[in-house]
Amino acid sequence: MILIVSGGVAPVLVTDGAGAWASGGHARASPARVAQAGGGQTSSVACGKTAPEVLAQTIGWVAQRIYTGELHSSETIKDRLQVETYLPLLHAVAKGNEAAIKAAVTSLVYSHTHIVRLRVLTRSKLLADVGGPYILAPLSGTLTLRGHTIGRYVMSVQDDVGYAKIETRFIGAPVVLRTGAKNVPIEDLLTPGPVKIPEHGPVTYKHVIYQAYSFEANRFPSGPLRISVLVPLPAGLAKQPCSVIKDSELGVVARRISGQLSLTPGNFQTYVDLVRTDTNGLLYMRADGRQLAGSTTPGPAKLPLHGTVRYHGGSYQVFSFQAPSSVGKVRIYSLFAE
């Protein structure tokens, strides 16, 4: 499943005057000092040698949240419930009718749900396995009928290529998926990639220096899958304050996600919730002084274009940008706790 992409078109990166840099074919916005009149003042202490790790941790953390969302999202919960309550499947498993089991599993996978692969088993036997070949983020559960356990299932709502597309479009950094020392052979991956990728730290590939962020995931139906995000490093990164690097990058993620949507009043809140999930920031969409959608209602009374704002006893860094929508241009404010 590929979540919320529009026509398969990669977003155009707009830099809000902050400039842009490109490395290894992946353009990113350069961190900028986001202090303007009326918006507060950010720290001017340079991040120095820790800057590459701050950038990689920020981007890698979002990539990890995207993966975690495949396990715990509300849509995933609905899909699990659908499997566990699908009577044609439950009756077929209870009777041991393998043809009916496969038909029920096929129906679930191809019935416009988010399920991309589903297998059904008893303690001793695999009864059906339907779906694509390269799948991640498996979930397992039990099948019960009239209070009795009759089998179990393993399912997933995301394949490897779908995750790679989301990561590339929402974050913009190349990603490598490996099982042991073997690359997963799908598009949208950096292939073949460096021979060795550290969990965290610098790595050079085709004369480009990256900062790696790696984390452990799971492949279908079981077993480890290592996901590595390789973050190219812009010149002058060390001169930026660490907080600006982090907040600017999270703001760019919010902007890239908006570029994947045809924003309409019907999906404003969906967009807000998605950015909240992926960045853990507060998000507000406003036009002509009105709040169209937001992480809280009514949200801060006033928001600067950039800078800091006090809200509910906390201090937040603000990153804002304009985006087109079906009702005209809207301004989107991303708030990240300091």
N, C-alpha and C positions, 0 to 999 in steps of 0.2 A: 504494500500500500504506500502510495506517495501522498503525503498530506499537503493540502492547500497549495498547489502549484497551478499556475495559469498558463495553459497552452504550451507548457514545456519550454518557455522562454526564460533564459537567464536574466537576472535583473541588471539594469544599468546603474552603475554606481555614481551617485551625485555627492560631491564632497562638501557642500555648504561653505565653499571658500577655504576649506582647510587644506586644499591641495590633494594630490594623490600620488601613490607610488605603485610600481609594479615589480614583482619579482617572481620568476619561475612561471610566468603566465597567469598569475593570480593577483588582480588589482585589489587594493584595500585602501580605506581612507587612512590618512596619516593622523595620529593623535594631535589635537590642537588644544591650546589653552582656552578653556571655555569660561572665561570671566568677562562679563560685559556690564555696563552701567546698569544699576538697579538689580543685578542678578547675583551679587555676592562676589567673593574672591576665592579662588582655589589656591591651594598650596603651590608655591613656586620652587620647592625643593626638588632637584632633579632625581629621577629614579636610579640613574647610574647603572651599575653592573647588573642589578636585579631586573632591569627593564625587560629583557627578552623573556624571562620566566614569568613576569607579571602578565605580559601579553599572551603568552602561551597558556598560562593557567586560566585566564579569562576565556579565551576561545575554546580551550579543551573542556572547561567546565560546562559551557553551553552545549558542546557536542555530547557530553555525558548526560546532560539533562534531556536532550532530544532522545537518546537511547532509552533512558529511564521512562520517558513518557510512553514508549511503546509497551511498557509493562503495566503501567498504573493509570493510564488515562481513562476518562469516563467512557470513551468509545470502546476501549479494550474490555472494560468491565461489562458493558452491554453485550459484547460478542461472546464473552465467556458464559454469560447467563443464557444466551441463545443456544449455545452448544449444550449446556446442562439441562435445558428444558425442552429440547427439540424431540417431540414424541416419536416421530418416525425413526430417529436414531435410537432412542431408548428402547422402544419395542423390538427393533431389529437386533440390538445387542442382547436383550433378555432372551430372545428366541435363538440366538446364535446363527442368524441368517446372514451369511457374509455378503451375498449379493445385495440385500437390502441395506446392510450396513454401509457398503461402498456407495450405494446410490444416495443415502442420506448424507454421508460425509461430502460427496461431490456437490450435493445441493447446497450445503452450508458454505462451502468454499466459493461456489460460483453463484451465490444468491444475492450479490450486491452488498454483502457485509464487508468488513475490513479484513476478514480472515484470509491469509495467503497460503496457509498449509495447516492441515489437521490430520492427526493420526489417532486411531482408536485401538485400544489394547485390552486384553484381559491379563491376568497374572502370567500366563504362559504363552500368549499368542498375540501377534500383530494382526488385527482384523482388517484395517484399511489405513491407507496413507495417501493423501491427495494434496497436491500443491507443487510449488516451484522447487528448484534444486538448491538454491543458496538462500537460506533463511536464518534470521537471527532473532534474539529475544523470545525464546520459547517459554510458554506457560503450561503448567500441567494441573489437572484436577481430576475429580472422580465423577463417574456417572452413576446416578441412583434412580431407582424406580420403586415406588411404593415403600420407601424407607430402606431399601436394600441396595448395597453397592453391587453394581453389575459389571463395571469396567472402569477404565480411566482413559484420559485423553491428553494429548500434547498439541498445543496450537500456537500460532503466531500471527500477528497482524502486520508484520513488516519483513520484507526481504532485504537482502544485502544491497541490491542496486537501489531500492527505494530509500534506504537510510543514507547511502552515499549521495544521492541526488539532493535530499533535504539538507544534509550537512554542507554540501557545496553551495547550494543556493542561499541558505540562511546565513552561513558563516563565511564562505568564500575561501577557505584554506583547503589544500589537498589532503586527502585521507587515504590511509593504507589499512586494509583488513587482512589479518593473517591468522591461520590456524597452525601453531607451531612455527616452522620456518617457511610455510607454504602460503603464497598469496591466494586470496579468493579471486577467481578469474571473472571479474565483472567490470562493466564500463563505469566511468566516473571515478575510478581509483587512480592514484599515482602509481603507475606500473613501469618496471618491476619494483621501483622504490629502492631505498638504501638497503644494503645487505643486512645491516644491523641498525635498529632504531632503539634508542634508549627510552626508558619510561619517562624521564624528564631530562632535557638537556639539548645541547647543540648537535646537529647532524648535517653533513654536507652531501648534496645529491646533485649531480650534473652542474657542478660549480656554483650552486646556490646554497647559502647557509640558512638552515631552518632551526627553529627551536621546537623540539618534539614534546608532545603531551600524549601519553599512552594510558589506556585504561582497559581493564578486563571486562569482557562481555561474555555472552553465551551464544553458541550456534545451535541450530536445530538438528536433531532433537535434544542433544546434550553435548557438553564438551566446551572447552574454552575457546574464545575468539578474542583476539587482541585488536583493538582499534587504536590507531595512531594518527593524530592530527599533526601535520607539519606546517608550522607557521613561519612564512618568510618574514625577515626582519627589515624594517625600513631604516634608512640612514637617519641619524639624529634621534633615534628612539630614546637613547639613554638620557637625553637632555630634558625629556618630558617628565613631569611629576607622575609618580606611580598611580595616583588616584585618577588623573586625567587619562592615562593609558587605559585603565580598566573601564571607566565610565564611558569614554568615547567609543571604545570597541563594543560595549553592550548597546550603546545607542545606534551604532552602525548595523548591528544585528537586527534591531527593531526596524530600521529603515529598509534593510534588504528583505525582510519578511513582508513589509508593506508592498514592495515591488513585485511580489509573487501573487498579489491579490488584485482583483478588480473590486476596489472598496465600494461598498454600497451600505445604506443603513441596515440592511438585513445581515451583514457580516461584520459590522463595526465591532460589536462586542466579542465576536469570535476571534477577531484579530487581536483585540486587547488581551483576551484570555490566553491566546497562544504565546504572545510576547511575554506575558507574566510567567507562564510555564517555563519558557526557554531561558529567561534572563533573571527571573525573580525580582524584576523591577516593577514599579507602578507605572501605568500608562494611561494617558488621557488624550482624547481626541476632541478638539474644539474648533469652532468656526463662528465668527462674528460674536464672540463673547459667550457663546452657548457650548455646553458640554454635550457632545454627541454620544460618547461612550467613555467608560473609565473603570479603573480598578476599584475605585470607591466612588460613592455618590454623596455629596456633589463634587468632592475633590477639593484641592487647595483653591482659595478664593482668587489668588493671582499667581501666575506662573511666569518667570522670566524666560526669554528665548534660550539663554544659557546661563549657567551660574549655579547658585544654591538657593534653596527655599526651606523654610521651617514648616513642618506639617505634622500634626498629632504628636508633638513633643520630640520629633526627630529631625535631623538635618539631611537633606537630599541634594545630590548633584543633578542638575537638569540638562538634558540633551534634547533639542527640538528640531523639527524639520517639517517642511510642507510636503503633502502628498496629494495626488489627484484622487477624486472620488466621483461617483455618479451625481453628487449634489454640489460639485465644485471642489476647489482646493480646501483641504482641512489642514490644521496644524496638529502635529502629534508630539506630545511631550513624554519623554521617558525619564523617570525619576529613579535614582539608585541611592540607597542609603550610604552615607559617608562612614 
